[in-house]
């Protein structure tokens, strides 16, 4: 089982100087490789205290220089907020400087604050994502980018030329059921962040597998990776207390950033699914919704976390997990204790699980990229 470490750079309520958050989060991230994690991830967000990583590829380039062998995951680059040719160039460069360690994760974004901040019409979010994803993925295989209804990209080479294929090491975040056939047609794996009942997730995967078989004639490659927010402690009561406090606190930052209780949430074109989330929060209340979110996550004693990881593996046939340990304003000493407990008791057991390994990048013939 592949096991990744996630860094999210949260500063809820601006309680700390941003510089202090970065010093601590980088320190924790740099612990991941010596503790035995297989990869380091972060996620792109902008403009507020929710997650302060506006350039996940830049962060990963830094981590490439600070590490020797862990893989580097973007979970995710939000494509509509970028020029696709710049994304292809940055990803190719990162793959060169890291010697092929990149795991590429892509997404389309949801928050109004971010779409408005980039002066973009969120109603076009899905269309932009699909076009940009096709352009970027083709460019990383062919060595050049050209075309696009929105992009109208004149043919230009990607330099440095991509040296290795991204087939089998590209993922996309997908929450709404309507996204499943899109990701299957793109030929990308699924990066799952638990946030709705697992029975609903299983139904989404049935659609994804069906469309993948129709389009590609095979079973999906790569298998899914599941993210999540993790608290682990040898003391059962303390683990539960910390988990329910800080994972719930994290979900309150989620609701705030995405404006989930706003009447406008889920009203944009192709985002209608999310209106159900707003209705659920309105019905149950924010505190109850936060508790429900926490209950989906892998927390508890080492044995309890292993049990929850096994459930995730068996439910979606995952061959990897990627967990965040510092979030919601949790004191860094608590986060560090949780990371070390996980690394001591949970990580070695997960690595014993017999799952298909993540796909190693296949080299691209130099002539192919030059055509």
Secondary structure by P-SEA (a helix, b strand, c coil): cbbbbbbccccccccccaaaaaaaaaaaaaacccccccccbbbbbccccccccccaaaaaaaaaaaccbbbbbccccccccccaaaaaaaaaaaaaaaccccbbbbbbcccaaaaaaacccccaaaaaaaaaaaaaaaaaaccbbbbccccccccccccccccccccccbbbbbccccaaaaaaaacccccccccccaaaaaaaaaaaaaaaaaaccccccccbbbbbbbbbbccaaaaaaaaaaaaaaaaaaaaaaacccccccccccccccaaaaaaaaaaccaaaaaaaaaaacccccaaaaaaaaaaaaaaccccbbbbbcccccccaaaaaaaaaaaacccaaaaaaccccccccccccccccccc
